[in-house]
Amino acid sequence: MLTMGFQPPVDIRQVTNRNVEVGGRRALQSKTDLDGVITHASQSLAEISGFTREELIGQPQNILRHPDVPDTVYHLMWEEIGAGREFFSLVKNRCKNGDHYWVMMRAAPIMQAGKRVGYTSARFLPRADLIPDWETLFAEMRVAERKSGHADARRFEPAYQILNRFVRSRGYDNLQQLVLSSRA
């Protein structure tokens, strides 16, 4: 797991395999600084995650990361937002108590006076019928990462190829198109 060297206040490896329904909550939003440390969290995000807003602020965004999400997804996200572009994916987020919830996520740079000053992320409810396919996809990607035999960025390539095949098999040219079609 890409941890960016932080020690979270909870064991982020703890998982319960219980799904929390996002339901009709408003967009789950957060903002971070350039290092991915949360500077703002919406009340909706706090409620679904089980953290208070105060517990989230000052923590790395990946405090919400579920260990089932392949490193490749976050590697791609950092590449895209680092280059000034938006990034979209379905992700499985982890709650404070180890439960999880699935969201369609959009991350993007925050620009002020032409300079990147942080990142923003909004999460929305995806269609429930898509989740089993994404669970399978993520499992295949994690296996590919482990089997790659590389400890550097080359380890993401096999999983990235699996993701690209997944996107194309659903009739889309890129991940963003697929994800945008996934909103409930």
MARRO-565381 format. One record per residue (C-alpha): residue in three letters; y, z, x. Coordinates in steps of 0.05 Angstrom, whole numbers, plus 5000, padded with zeros to 4 digits. Each point is the difference from the previous one (the first is absolute). Last residue first. Example, Ala and Ser with C-alpha at 12.3 -4.5 7.8 and 13.67 -1.06 7.14 Angstrom:
SER497951435273 ALA493150134973 
//
This chain:
ALA512648034475 ARG502349675065 SER494849585035 SER503449325001 LEU505150285050 VAL494350215044 LEU496949315003 GLN506649655014 GLN501750515055 LEU493249935033 ASN500749265012 ASP498049314975 TYR496750234936 GLY493949754962 ARG495850644998 SER495549765056 ARG506249865041 VAL502150744999 PHE493150265015 ARG499249495057 ASN506650245029 LEU497850734995 ILE493549865036 GLN503849635055 TYR504750605007 ALA493950455007 PRO497449575058 GLU507049985032 PHE501650744996 ARG496050205062 ARG504249535041 ALA505850504994 ASP496850455052 ALA493650405002 HIS495449404995 GLY492649964985 SER501349664933 LYS494450394965 ARG504450584978 GLU505549554974 ALA494949564964 VAL496950614967 ARG506950234976 MET501449304973 GLU493549984961 ALA501550684969 PHE507149784983 LEU497549374965 THR494850394960 GLU505250504975 TRP504849424987 ASP494849654956 PRO498750654962 ILE507550114990 LEU501649334966 ASP498050194929 ALA505050585002 ARG506049535003 PRO504950295050 LEU505050564984 PHE506249975044 ARG502150255068 ALA506849955031 SER501350065074 THR506550005039 TYR500949955074 GLY505150235051 VAL506649835035 ARG499149255013 LYS506749725022 GLY504049454965 ALA505450484977 GLN494750434967 MET492949754990 ILE494250374969 PRO493549665020 ALA494749864947 ALA493650304972 ARG496949784935 MET493750364975 MET495349854942 VAL497050684988 TRP493350354998 TYR499550764994 HIS496150515039 ASP497550724998 GLY500050385067 ASN504150604978 LYS506649735028 CYS498749324967 ARG497549405038 ASN502449304989 LYS495549394989 VAL503949385015 LEU501349334967 SER504449595046 PHE507049725008 PHE504549965061 GLU507349805001 ARG502849675062 GLY504750255056 ALA495249875058 GLY498350755003 ILE498749964925 GLU494749465012 GLU496750275063 TRP500050714973 MET496649774935 LEU494949595038 HIS498050605042 TYR499950414937 VAL495049544966 THR496049925065 ASP499050765005 PRO495449934940 VAL501450424938 ASP494150474987 PRO503450555040 HIS505250094944 ARG507149995025 LEU504950474966 ILE501750385063 ASN500949295026 GLN507350034982 PRO501350485057 GLN502650674977 GLY507350224998 ILE500449954925 LEU493150044969 GLU499650764994 GLU507150044971 ARG498249474948 THR494250444980 PHE493149755015 GLY494849864947 SER500149255013 ILE501349804928 GLU505650504990 ALA503449895067 LEU500049254990 SER503050084931 GLN505450475027 SER502149465048 ALA499450115074 HIS505749945051 THR500450075076 ILE492649895014 VAL498449895074 GLY497849285012 ASP503049955070 LEU505949584978 ASP501950524948 THR496450034934 LYS501349884927 SER495450154942 GLN498649764930 LEU494650074947 ALA502449554945 ARG500350344932 ARG493850344975 GLY496349664943 GLY493050125026 VAL499050175074 GLU493050234983 VAL497250475052 ASN493349785030 ARG495150525025 ASN496349825064 THR501650705026 VAL502949815068 GLN502050445059 ARG501949585060 ILE507450144989 ASP498850745017 VAL506650304978 PRO506550175037 PRO499649345038 GLN499649975076 PHE503349365022 GLY498249515055 MET501349334966 THR493850144958 LEU496649325000 MET493150164974 
//
